[in-house]
């Protein structure tokens, strides 16, 4: 809901309580991979874009710490089509300590040949999506300060619209994996939602950052008539079993 307005003032609004219509951006690309979290050895994509990937595309176009995006739904504009890619990767993730050692000791080397591993990716081919999102301004930005005036949703919404129209972005957006670059633009009325319905299982809703580190939040995803609706609230923390410690690829397959 629109957290910038008291709940009592939102009761009579349309658009499920939001003050403004959804911001709509279309994204497309030759390939995409939105990896399912339960398949860690080799990447297998969901059938559609995830909310976290949609948020990443929007933030690549325009982002400031004074607001956050809330993805409300994703429309599928191309039929689901698969492709398989096999490529050379490495088993381990280099740590900050190793980077410092490489910088300080010229005798120390990272041998990629001994760490190389060939893995397969089941990715999507020729994708196009329509993202519907809202902007929520932080309470601190709304209040303003002695240095900065109070911020407003209208200001950031217009900035996003102008950047989408010009094709401007802070960093190159991508579709799940960085090598799968994305194009973006205004919604095209000629693009129709595909007739596609499927249960997708548990999907990443968002990541909360706190003193204890990252906390992953989930929701049960399903596409109905080509539309993935994203709930405002994720599932309770105890609804999805997660490892107690953060997992990083280290080459050890369980």
C-alpha positions in Angstrom: 0.0 0.0 0.0 0.9 3.6 -0.3 2.9 4.0 3.0 3.2 7.8 2.5 -0.5 8.3 3.3 -2.4 7.2 6.4 -4.5 4.1 6.0 -7.7 6.0 6.8 -7.1 8.3 3.8 -6.4 5.3 1.4 -9.7 3.5 2.0 -11.7 5.2 -0.7 -9.0 5.1 -3.4 -8.9 3.0 -6.5 -5.9 1.1 -7.7 -5.8 -0.9 -4.5 -5.0 2.1 -2.3 -2.1 3.6 -4.3 -2.2 7.4 -4.9 -1.0 7.2 -8.5 -1.4 4.8 -11.5 1.3 2.2 -11.9 4.5 3.2 -13.7 4.8 0.9 -16.7 8.1 0.0 -18.4 8.6 -2.7 -21.1 11.8 -4.7 -21.2 13.0 -7.2 -23.7 16.0 -9.2 -24.8 17.4 -12.1 -26.8 17.9 -14.3 -23.7 17.2 -14.3 -19.9 17.8 -16.5 -16.9 15.9 -16.0 -13.7 17.5 -18.8 -11.7 15.4 -21.0 -9.4 17.0 -21.1 -5.9 16.5 -24.8 -5.4 18.7 -25.7 -8.4 22.3 -24.5 -7.4 24.6 -26.9 -9.4 23.3 -25.8 -12.8 21.1 -22.8 -13.5 17.5 -23.4 -14.5 15.3 -20.3 -15.1 11.8 -19.7 -14.0 9.3 -19.4 -16.9 8.9 -15.6 -16.3 10.8 -12.7 -14.9 11.0 -12.4 -11.1 10.1 -9.3 -9.1 13.6 -8.9 -7.9 14.9 -9.0 -11.5 12.3 -6.4 -12.5 13.3 -4.2 -9.6 16.9 -4.5 -10.7 16.1 -3.3 -14.2 14.2 -0.3 -12.9 17.1 0.6 -10.5 19.5 0.4 -13.4 17.4 3.0 -15.2 16.8 5.3 -12.2 17.4 5.0 -8.5 18.1 7.1 -5.5 18.3 6.1 -1.8 15.3 8.3 -1.0 12.8 5.8 -2.5 12.3 2.2 -3.4 10.3 0.4 -6.1 7.4 -1.9 -5.4 6.7 -4.2 -8.3 3.0 -5.0 -8.5 2.7 -7.2 -11.5 4.6 -8.5 -14.6 2.9 -9.2 -17.9 4.4 -11.8 -20.2 4.4 -10.5 -23.8 6.2 -13.4 -25.6 5.6 -17.1 -25.5 7.9 -19.1 -23.2 10.8 -20.5 -25.3 13.8 -22.3 -23.9 17.5 -22.6 -24.9 20.4 -24.5 -23.3 23.8 -22.9 -22.9 27.0 -24.7 -21.7 29.9 -22.5 -20.6 33.1 -22.5 -18.6 32.8 -21.2 -15.1 34.8 -21.4 -11.9 33.8 -23.4 -8.8 34.7 -20.9 -6.1 33.9 -17.3 -5.3 37.0 -15.2 -4.7 37.0 -13.5 -1.2 38.0 -10.0 -0.3 41.0 -11.5 1.6 42.2 -13.2 -1.5 41.9 -10.0 -3.5 44.1 -8.2 -1.0 46.6 -11.0 -1.1 46.7 -10.9 -4.9 47.3 -7.1 -4.8 50.0 -7.3 -2.1 52.0 -10.4 -3.1 53.0 -10.7 -6.8 54.1 -14.3 -6.3 50.6 -15.3 -5.4 48.5 -16.4 -8.3 45.0 -17.6 -8.9 45.0 -20.6 -11.2 41.8 -20.6 -13.1 42.6 -23.9 -14.9 42.5 -25.9 -11.7 39.2 -24.2 -10.6 37.4 -24.4 -13.9 34.1 -26.2 -14.2 31.8 -26.6 -17.2 28.1 -26.0 -16.3 24.8 -25.9 -18.2 22.2 -23.2 -18.1 18.6 -23.7 -19.1 17.6 -20.1 -20.1 14.7 -18.3 -21.8 14.9 -17.2 -25.4 13.4 -14.0 -27.0 11.7 -12.5 -23.9 9.6 -9.4 -23.5 7.8 -8.2 -20.3 5.7 -5.3 -19.1 6.6 -4.2 -15.6 4.0 -2.4 -13.4 5.5 -0.7 -10.3 5.0 2.0 -7.7 7.5 4.3 -6.0 7.5 4.6 -2.2 9.5 7.5 -0.8 11.2 6.9 2.6 9.9 8.8 5.7 13.2 10.6 6.0 13.1 11.9 2.5 9.4 13.0 2.9 10.3 15.0 6.1 13.3 16.6 4.4 16.3 18.2 6.3 18.2 21.4 6.7 20.3 20.4 3.7 17.6 18.8 1.4 14.0 19.8 0.8 11.2 17.3 1.3 11.0 14.8 -1.6 7.8 13.7 -3.4 6.6 10.8 -5.4 5.7 13.0 -8.4 9.3 14.2 -8.7 10.8 10.7 -8.9 8.0 9.4 -11.1 8.6 12.1 -13.7 12.4 11.5 -13.6 11.8 7.8 -14.3 9.5 8.5 -17.2 11.9 10.9 -18.8 14.8 8.5 -18.5 12.7 5.7 -20.0 11.7 7.9 -22.9 15.3 8.9 -23.6 16.6 5.4 -23.1 19.0 6.6 -20.4 20.3 4.4 -17.6 22.9 4.5 -14.8 24.1 1.0 -15.6 23.2 -1.5 -18.4 20.1 -3.4 -17.3 20.2 -7.2 -17.6 17.7 -10.1 -17.5 18.8 -12.3 -14.6 22.4 -12.8 -15.6 24.7 -9.9 -16.6 25.6 -11.4 -19.9 21.9 -11.2 -20.9 21.5 -7.5 -21.5 18.1 -5.9 -21.6 16.5 -3.2 -23.8 13.7 -1.0 -22.3 11.2 1.6 -23.3 7.7 2.9 -23.0 4.8 0.4 -23.2 3.9 -0.6 -26.7 0.1 -0.9 -27.2 0.7 -3.3 -30.0 2.3 -5.8 -27.7 -0.4 -8.3 -26.3 -0.2 -10.4 -23.2 0.2 -14.1 -24.1 -2.2 -16.8 -23.1 -0.2 -18.5 -20.5 -1.1 -19.8 -17.0 1.1 -21.9 -14.7 2.0 -22.4 -11.1 5.6 -21.4 -10.5 6.1 -22.5 -6.9 8.0 -20.4 -4.4 9.7 -17.3 -5.8 11.9 -14.6 -4.3 9.8 -11.6 -3.3 12.5 -9.2 -1.9 15.7 -9.1 0.2 15.7 -7.3 3.5 19.0 -6.0 4.8 19.6 -5.7 8.6 22.2 -6.0 11.3 22.1 -9.8 10.9 22.8 -9.6 7.1 20.5 -10.5 4.2 17.0 -12.0 4.9 15.3 -13.5 1.9 11.5 -13.1 1.6 9.4 -15.3 -0.6 5.9 -15.6 -2.1 3.9 -18.3 -4.0 4.0 -17.3 -7.6 1.5 -18.2 -10.3 0.9 -16.8 -13.8 -2.7 -16.4 -14.8 -3.5 -15.4 -18.4 0.0 -14.1 -18.9 0.1 -12.0 -15.7 2.2 -12.6 -12.6 0.7 -10.7 -9.7 3.1 -9.8 -6.9 1.6 -9.5 -3.4 2.5 -6.5 -1.3 3.4 -8.7 1.7 5.7 -11.8 1.4 5.1 -15.2 3.1 6.0 -15.4 6.9 9.6 -16.1 7.7 8.8 -19.6 8.9 6.8 -20.5 5.8 9.9 -21.3 3.7 12.8 -23.4 5.1 16.1 -21.6 4.4 19.7 -22.5 5.4 20.8 -20.8 8.7 24.1 -19.6 7.1 24.6 -17.8 3.9 25.4 -20.1 1.0 28.1 -19.4 -1.5 29.3 -21.6 -4.3 32.5 -23.3 -3.2 32.7 -26.3 -5.5 31.4 -28.7 -2.9 28.4 -30.4 -4.3 26.1 -32.0 -1.6 
